[in-house]
Amino acid sequence: MSTAPVASSRALPHPASGDIRLEAVLHALSDPMRLQIVRELAADGDELTCSQFALPVTKSTSTHHFRVLREAGVIRQCYRGTAKMNGLRRDELDDLFPGLLDALLAAAARQAVRLGG
């Protein structure tokens, strides 16, 4: 009898590392809410649940933003029990686009200071 793990019906689709495109990453990060999500994930350095983000938008809009980031290959999402965990795909993004994420995060931090946010 096989004891191979059964794929969860709650598994979320993610692009393979080789399928991540620069245009999709830049588009995903062009939205202020999505950029905020990525900044928080980068600052935390670990996984966060969706509910740990204090986004000033509805739950359905938050879900949309997380989906765009996941489908672009910027974040990885998985279920742990009932919580949807979010993690930045930093290593993969750094391998594909060296320096891009660090430059974008630094620019976003400078902009936040400049704009008082």
C-alpha positions as CSV (number, residue, x, y, z in Angstrom):
1,M,0.0,0.0,0.0
2,S,1.4,3.4,-1.0
3,T,1.9,6.1,1.6
4,A,2.7,8.9,-0.8
5,P,1.5,12.3,0.3
6,V,-1.9,13.3,-1.1
7,A,-2.0,16.7,-2.8
8,S,-4.2,19.1,-0.8
9,S,-7.3,20.3,-2.5
10,R,-6.3,23.7,-0.9
11,A,-2.9,23.9,-2.6
12,L,-2.5,27.1,-4.5
13,P,-0.9,27.4,-7.9
14,H,2.4,29.2,-8.2
15,P,4.6,29.8,-11.2
16,A,7.8,27.7,-11.4
17,S,10.9,29.7,-10.8
18,G,11.8,29.5,-14.5
19,D,8.4,30.9,-15.5
20,I,8.6,34.1,-13.4
21,R,8.7,37.1,-15.7
22,L,10.1,40.5,-14.9
23,E,7.1,42.3,-16.4
24,A,4.8,40.4,-14.1
25,V,6.9,41.1,-11.0
26,L,7.1,44.8,-11.8
27,H,3.4,45.0,-12.5
28,A,2.7,43.2,-9.2
29,L,4.9,45.6,-7.3
30,S,3.5,48.7,-9.0
31,D,0.5,48.8,-6.7
32,P,1.0,50.6,-3.3
33,M,-0.9,47.9,-1.3
34,R,1.1,45.0,-2.9
35,L,4.4,46.9,-2.4
36,Q,3.4,47.3,1.3
37,I,2.8,43.6,1.6
38,V,6.2,42.8,0.1
39,R,7.9,45.4,2.4
40,E,6.3,43.8,5.4
41,L,7.3,40.3,4.4
42,A,10.8,41.4,3.7
43,A,11.1,43.2,7.0
44,D,9.7,40.2,8.9
45,G,11.9,37.7,7.0
46,D,9.5,34.9,7.7
47,E,6.0,33.9,6.8
48,L,3.0,35.9,7.8
49,T,-0.7,35.1,7.7
50,C,-3.0,37.3,5.7
51,S,-4.7,38.6,8.8
52,Q,-1.3,39.9,10.1
53,F,-1.4,42.7,7.5
54,A,-3.3,45.8,8.4
55,L,-4.3,46.8,4.9
56,P,-6.9,49.7,4.5
57,V,-8.9,47.7,2.0
58,T,-11.7,45.1,2.1
59,K,-11.0,41.4,2.6
60,S,-11.8,40.7,-1.0
61,T,-9.5,43.4,-2.2
62,S,-6.7,42.0,0.0
63,T,-7.3,38.6,-1.4
64,H,-6.9,40.0,-4.9
65,H,-3.6,41.7,-4.0
66,F,-2.2,38.5,-2.5
67,R,-3.3,36.5,-5.6
68,V,-1.6,39.0,-8.0
69,L,1.6,38.7,-6.0
70,R,1.4,34.9,-5.9
71,E,0.6,34.6,-9.6
72,A,3.5,36.9,-10.5
73,G,5.9,34.7,-8.4
74,V,6.7,37.3,-5.8
75,I,5.2,35.4,-2.9
76,R,4.5,31.8,-2.0
77,Q,1.2,31.0,-0.2
78,C,0.3,27.8,1.6
79,Y,-2.3,26.7,4.0
80,R,-1.3,25.6,7.5
81,G,-4.5,24.5,9.1
82,T,-7.0,27.3,8.4
83,A,-4.3,30.0,8.1
84,K,-3.0,31.0,4.7
85,M,0.7,31.7,5.1
86,N,2.6,34.1,2.9
87,G,6.3,34.2,2.3
88,L,8.5,36.2,0.0
89,R,10.2,34.2,-2.7
90,R,13.4,36.3,-2.1
91,D,16.0,33.6,-3.0
92,E,14.3,32.8,-6.3
93,L,13.8,36.5,-7.2
94,D,17.4,37.3,-6.3
95,D,18.6,34.5,-8.5
96,L,16.5,35.6,-11.4
97,F,16.8,39.3,-11.1
98,P,20.0,40.1,-9.0
99,G,19.6,43.3,-6.9
100,L,16.1,44.1,-8.2
101,L,14.2,43.3,-4.9
102,D,16.8,45.1,-2.7
103,A,16.7,48.2,-5.0
104,L,12.9,48.3,-5.0
105,L,12.7,47.8,-1.3
106,A,15.3,50.6,-0.7
107,A,13.5,52.9,-3.1
108,A,10.2,52.2,-1.4
109,A,11.7,53.0,2.0
110,R,13.1,56.2,0.8
111,Q,9.8,57.2,-0.7
112,A,8.0,56.4,2.5
113,V,10.3,58.7,4.4
114,R,10.0,61.4,1.8
115,L,6.2,61.2,1.8
116,G,6.0,60.8,5.6
117,G,4.6,57.3,5.5
